[in-house]
Amino acid sequence: MRRAAAGLLLLATACRGGTDDPPVAQPPTTVEAPATTATTAAPTATPAPPAEARMTTYPVPAGSRPHDVAPAPDGSVWYTAQATGELGRLDPATGATSHVRLGAGSAPHGVIVGPDGAPWVTDGGLNAIVRVDPATREVTRFPLPAGTRNVNMNTAVFGRDGVLWFTGQAGFYGRLDPRSGKVEVFDAPRGAGPYGITATPAGDVYYASLAGSHVARIDPATGRATPIDPPTARQGARRVWSDSAGRIWVSEWNAGQVAVLDPGTGSWREWKLPGGRPQAYAVYVDEKDRVWLSDFGANALVVFDPRTEEFRSFPHTSPNASVRQILGRPGEVWGAESGADRLVVVRGA
């Protein structure tokens, strides 16, 4: 079933956002990242030579429960403060943070920076896509079509054509055309589970279904989704990310693996993460086509080099850091420590 709501962008629900609390600066903490490495042949972490990589953490206001992060073109970093219904902004140069209130009932999940340079938020509490103007902090909401039940909005991505695609764990995915304000919602072919989502350089869109243990390719023209099953059954595909060649990397939560799909051949490969009980949550491919993952089992960020098939681990400095999403820019890989009210970045890896 497909539902649609149309309207000009200027007719979308808008309100004046507020940095109701003045910016708060807290000192970041930097450590020489105690990196460890492991190969797929022996999935256990072993000491590595000294590295130039540095892991830095930035406190955010207590109780924010930051969920997703999105580095911005001006050097700042946006994050969703899920527990307080706000969008946060960090200035890494000073450690200062400020928050924008998104509206009564807000529970923001994902945030990305769009082609317009603004942060776009998937808000499960509002059942809407939210845009925040980076200069004025004006909040514009794009609610899902009237009558649409709460889809448990998760993650969004912009396609090559400028259309925003999003997922809803309750069994939905959808799209928003920012030029017209039109929002459409589609029923996922296998019901509940749509979670992470990615777009390839060629313009294809894929999402991962955590509950359904599969990925699905969306046809941007028709909106139809076609499920694709990884080799491991009930692996818990959680998030997905495209590399520069259009291969789809998948974090397999239940299996503790990272997998890659080559859409050109339909072939798959999978690798177990190091350690005794790995749990691969987030996945992100950096500018060097290295694959970063957050491992809840090891309480670490892990990077996998597809060329050497080696893992390298960067343990968190706080227990139960719980990084649920990773994003980056050249030379920097960012995550939100939702369990510690901090943002974390690895530089120089």
C-alpha positions as CSV (number, residue, x, y, z in Angstrom):
1,M,0.0,0.0,0.0
2,R,1.2,3.5,-0.8
3,R,0.1,6.7,0.9
4,A,1.0,10.2,-0.2
5,A,0.7,13.7,1.1
6,A,1.6,16.7,-1.1
7,G,2.2,20.4,-0.5
8,L,4.7,23.1,-1.2
9,L,7.7,23.3,1.0
10,L,6.5,26.7,2.3
11,L,3.2,25.1,3.3
12,A,4.9,22.5,5.5
13,T,4.5,22.9,9.2
14,A,7.1,25.4,10.2
15,C,8.1,27.1,13.5
16,R,10.9,29.2,14.7
17,G,13.5,26.9,16.3
18,G,15.2,28.0,19.4
19,T,18.6,27.6,20.9
20,D,16.7,28.1,24.2
21,D,19.8,27.4,26.2
22,P,23.0,29.3,25.5
23,P,25.9,27.3,24.1
24,V,27.7,25.2,26.7
25,A,31.4,24.4,26.4
26,Q,32.9,21.3,28.0
27,P,36.4,20.1,27.4
28,P,37.0,17.2,25.0
29,T,39.2,14.3,26.0
30,T,41.8,13.0,23.6
31,V,43.7,9.8,23.8
32,E,46.1,8.0,21.5
33,A,43.7,5.4,20.2
34,P,44.8,2.0,21.7
35,A,44.3,0.3,18.4
36,T,44.4,-3.5,18.0
37,T,44.3,-5.5,14.9
38,A,43.1,-8.9,13.8
39,T,42.8,-10.8,10.6
40,T,39.8,-12.8,9.4
41,A,41.8,-16.0,9.8
42,A,42.1,-15.4,13.5
43,P,39.2,-13.3,14.7
44,T,40.8,-12.2,18.0
45,A,42.3,-8.8,18.7
46,T,46.1,-8.6,19.0
47,P,48.4,-5.6,19.8
48,A,49.3,-3.4,16.9
49,P,52.3,-1.1,16.4
50,P,51.8,2.5,17.6
51,A,49.4,4.4,15.4
52,E,48.9,8.0,14.7
53,A,45.1,7.7,15.2
54,R,43.6,9.7,18.0
55,M,40.3,9.1,19.6
56,T,38.6,12.2,21.1
57,T,35.4,12.4,23.0
58,Y,33.1,15.4,23.5
59,P,30.6,15.6,26.3
60,V,27.1,16.7,25.4
61,P,24.4,17.8,27.9
62,A,23.6,15.1,30.4
63,G,20.4,13.1,29.6
64,S,20.6,14.0,25.8
65,R,21.1,10.3,24.8
66,P,22.7,11.3,21.4
67,H,21.7,8.7,18.8
68,D,23.0,9.8,15.4
69,V,25.7,12.3,14.2
70,A,26.2,14.2,11.0
71,P,29.4,16.3,10.4
72,A,28.5,19.5,8.6
73,P,30.4,21.4,5.9
74,D,31.4,24.2,8.3
75,G,33.3,21.9,10.6
76,S,30.5,21.5,13.2
77,V,28.7,18.3,14.0
78,W,24.9,17.8,14.3
79,Y,23.5,15.1,16.6
80,T,20.0,13.9,17.6
81,A,19.3,14.3,21.3
82,Q,16.7,11.6,21.3
83,A,15.8,11.7,25.0
84,T,15.1,15.5,25.0
85,G,13.4,15.9,21.6
86,E,16.1,18.2,20.3
87,L,18.8,18.5,17.6
88,G,22.2,19.3,19.0
89,R,25.2,21.1,17.4
90,L,28.8,20.6,18.6
91,D,31.6,23.0,17.7
92,P,34.7,20.7,17.9
93,A,37.0,23.6,18.1
94,T,35.6,24.8,21.4
95,G,33.6,21.9,22.7
96,A,30.5,24.1,22.9
97,T,27.1,22.6,22.3
98,S,23.7,24.1,21.6
99,H,20.3,22.5,21.1
100,V,17.2,23.2,18.9
101,R,13.8,22.1,20.2
102,L,12.0,20.1,17.4
103,G,8.5,20.2,18.9
104,A,6.3,18.6,21.6
105,G,6.5,14.8,21.5
106,S,9.7,14.8,19.4
107,A,12.0,11.7,19.6
108,P,14.6,12.2,16.9
109,H,16.4,9.2,15.6
110,G,18.6,9.9,12.5
111,V,20.2,13.0,11.2
112,I,22.0,13.6,7.9
113,V,23.2,16.8,6.1
114,G,21.4,17.3,2.9
115,P,22.6,18.7,-0.5
116,D,21.4,22.1,0.8
117,G,23.8,22.0,3.8
118,A,21.0,21.7,6.3
119,P,20.4,18.9,8.8
120,W,17.5,16.6,8.1
121,V,16.0,14.5,10.9
122,T,13.9,11.4,11.0
123,D,11.7,12.0,14.0
124,G,9.8,8.9,15.4
125,G,8.0,11.0,18.0
126,L,6.6,13.4,15.5
127,N,6.1,10.8,12.7
128,A,7.7,13.4,10.4
129,I,10.8,14.4,8.6
130,V,12.3,17.6,10.1
131,R,14.6,20.2,8.5
132,V,16.5,22.7,10.6
133,D,17.9,25.8,8.9
134,P,21.6,25.9,10.0
135,A,21.7,29.7,10.0
136,T,18.4,30.7,11.6
137,R,17.5,27.4,13.4
138,E,14.1,27.6,11.9
139,V,12.4,24.2,12.1
140,T,10.3,22.9,9.2
141,R,8.3,19.7,9.6
142,F,7.1,17.3,6.8
143,P,4.6,15.0,8.5
144,L,3.7,11.7,7.0
145,P,0.4,11.5,5.1
146,A,-2.8,11.9,7.2
147,G,-3.9,8.6,8.6
148,T,-0.5,7.0,8.6
149,R,0.2,5.3,11.9
150,N,3.5,5.8,13.6
151,V,6.0,4.0,11.5
152,N,8.9,4.2,14.0
153,M,11.0,6.3,11.8
154,N,14.7,5.3,11.7
155,T,17.1,6.6,9.1
156,A,17.2,8.7,5.9
157,V,19.4,9.2,2.9
158,F,19.4,11.5,-0.1
159,G,19.4,9.9,-3.5
160,R,21.4,11.3,-6.5
161,D,18.2,13.1,-7.7
162,G,17.8,15.0,-4.5
163,V,14.9,12.9,-3.1
164,L,15.1,11.9,0.5
165,W,14.4,8.2,1.3
166,F,13.6,7.0,4.8
167,T,12.8,3.8,6.8
168,G,10.3,3.0,9.5
169,Q,10.9,-0.1,11.6
170,A,7.2,-0.8,11.9
171,G,7.2,-2.1,8.3
172,F,7.5,1.0,6.1
173,Y,9.8,3.0,3.9
174,G,9.1,6.2,2.1
175,R,10.4,9.3,0.3
176,L,10.1,13.1,0.5
177,D,10.7,15.4,-2.5
178,P,12.0,18.6,-0.9
179,R,11.1,20.6,-4.0
180,S,7.4,19.9,-3.7
181,G,7.0,18.8,-0.1
182,K,5.4,15.6,-1.2
183,V,5.7,12.7,1.1
184,E,5.0,9.1,0.2
185,V,4.9,6.0,2.4
186,F,5.2,2.4,1.2
187,D,4.5,-0.9,2.9
188,A,7.7,-3.0,3.2
189,P,7.4,-6.2,1.3
190,R,8.2,-8.4,4.3
191,G,6.7,-6.3,7.1
192,A,8.5,-5.0,10.1
193,G,12.2,-4.3,10.2
194,P,13.4,-1.5,7.8
195,Y,16.3,0.1,9.5
196,G,19.5,1.5,7.9
197,I,19.4,2.9,4.4
198,T,22.0,4.0,1.8
199,A,22.3,5.3,-1.8
200,T,24.9,4.2,-4.3
201,P,26.9,6.6,-6.5
202,A,24.8,5.3,-9.4
203,G,21.6,6.4,-7.7
204,D,20.3,3.0,-6.4
205,V,18.8,2.9,-2.9
206,Y,19.0,0.0,-0.5
207,Y,17.7,-0.5,3.0
208,A,18.5,-3.2,5.7
209,S,15.7,-5.0,7.6
210,L,16.7,-5.9,11.1
211,A,13.6,-7.9,12.0
212,G,13.5,-9.4,8.5
213,S,17.2,-10.3,8.2
214,H,17.6,-9.0,4.6
215,V,18.4,-6.0,2.5
216,A,16.1,-4.6,-0.1
217,R,16.7,-2.6,-3.3
218,I,14.3,0.2,-3.9
219,D,13.5,1.2,-7.5
220,P,13.6,5.0,-7.3
221,A,11.3,5.3,-10.3
222,T,8.4,3.1,-9.0
223,G,9.2,3.0,-5.3
224,R,9.0,-0.8,-5.3
225,A,11.3,-2.7,-2.9
226,T,12.8,-6.1,-3.8
227,P,14.2,-8.1,-0.9
228,I,17.7,-9.7,-1.2
229,D,18.8,-12.4,1.3
230,P,22.4,-12.6,2.7
231,P,23.9,-16.1,2.9
232,T,23.6,-16.3,6.7
233,A,20.0,-16.9,7.9
234,R,18.6,-14.7,10.7
235,Q,21.7,-12.6,10.6
236,G,20.0,-9.4,11.7
237,A,21.0,-7.0,8.9
238,R,20.9,-3.7,10.8
239,R,22.5,-0.9,8.7
240,V,23.9,-0.6,5.2
241,W,26.4,1.7,3.4
242,S,27.6,1.9,-0.2
243,D,31.2,2.1,-1.1
244,S,32.6,4.1,-4.1
245,A,32.0,1.1,-6.4
246,G,28.4,0.7,-5.4
247,R,28.9,-2.4,-3.3
248,I,26.6,-2.6,-0.3
249,W,28.2,-3.2,3.1
250,V,25.9,-4.6,5.8
251,S,26.3,-4.8,9.6
252,E,24.9,-8.1,10.7
253,W,23.8,-7.6,14.3
254,N,22.8,-11.2,15.3
255,A,25.6,-12.9,13.5
256,G,28.4,-10.4,14.6
257,Q,29.5,-10.1,11.0
258,V,30.1,-7.6,8.3
259,A,28.9,-8.6,4.8
260,V,29.1,-7.1,1.3
261,L,26.8,-7.5,-1.6
262,D,28.1,-6.9,-5.2
263,P,24.9,-5.9,-7.0
264,G,26.6,-6.4,-10.4
265,T,27.1,-10.1,-9.8
266,G,24.7,-10.8,-7.0
267,S,27.5,-12.3,-5.0
268,W,28.0,-12.0,-1.2
269,R,30.9,-12.2,1.2
270,E,30.8,-12.2,5.0
271,W,33.5,-11.8,7.8
272,K,33.2,-12.4,11.5
273,L,34.3,-9.5,13.7
274,P,37.1,-10.1,16.2
275,G,36.4,-11.2,19.7
276,G,34.2,-13.7,21.5
277,R,30.8,-12.2,21.1
278,P,30.8,-9.5,18.5
279,Q,27.6,-7.5,17.8
280,A,27.9,-5.3,14.7
281,Y,25.5,-2.4,14.9
282,A,26.5,0.6,12.7
283,V,28.4,0.5,9.4
284,Y,30.0,3.4,7.5
285,V,32.4,3.4,4.5
286,D,35.0,6.1,4.6
287,E,36.7,8.0,1.7
288,K,39.3,5.3,1.4
289,D,36.6,2.6,1.1
290,R,37.5,1.2,4.5
291,V,34.5,-0.2,6.4
292,W,33.9,1.1,10.0
293,L,31.6,-0.7,12.4
294,S,30.5,-0.2,16.0
295,D,30.8,-3.5,18.0
296,F,28.6,-3.5,21.1
297,G,30.1,-6.9,22.1
298,A,33.7,-5.4,22.3
299,N,32.6,-1.9,23.2
300,A,34.7,-0.6,20.4
301,L,34.8,1.0,16.9
302,V,36.2,-1.4,14.4
303,V,37.6,-0.7,10.9
304,F,37.9,-3.4,8.3
305,D,40.1,-3.0,5.3
306,P,38.7,-5.0,2.3
307,R,42.1,-5.1,0.6
308,T,43.9,-6.9,3.4
309,E,40.8,-8.4,5.1
310,E,42.1,-7.2,8.4
311,F,40.2,-5.6,11.3
312,R,41.5,-2.9,13.6
313,S,39.8,-2.1,16.9
314,F,39.5,1.2,18.8
315,P,38.1,0.5,22.2
316,H,35.9,3.1,23.9
317,T,37.1,4.8,27.0
318,S,33.7,4.5,28.7
319,P,31.8,1.3,29.4
320,N,28.7,0.6,27.3
321,A,29.3,3.5,25.0
322,S,26.6,2.2,22.6
323,V,27.5,3.9,19.3
324,R,24.4,3.3,17.1
325,Q,25.4,5.2,14.0
326,I,28.6,6.3,12.3
327,L,29.3,9.1,9.8
328,G,32.4,11.0,8.8
329,R,34.3,13.3,6.6
330,P,37.8,13.0,5.2
331,G,40.2,12.2,8.0
332,E,37.4,11.9,10.6
333,V,35.0,9.2,11.7
334,W,32.3,10.3,14.1
335,G,29.9,8.4,16.3
336,A,27.5,9.2,19.2
337,E,28.0,7.4,22.5
338,S,24.4,7.1,23.4
339,G,25.2,5.3,26.6
340,A,27.7,7.9,27.8
341,D,26.2,11.3,26.6
342,R,29.3,11.9,24.5
343,L,30.3,12.2,20.8
344,V,33.4,10.4,19.7
345,V,35.7,10.9,16.7
346,V,38.7,9.0,15.4
347,R,41.2,11.1,13.5
348,G,44.2,10.1,11.5
349,A,43.4,6.4,11.2
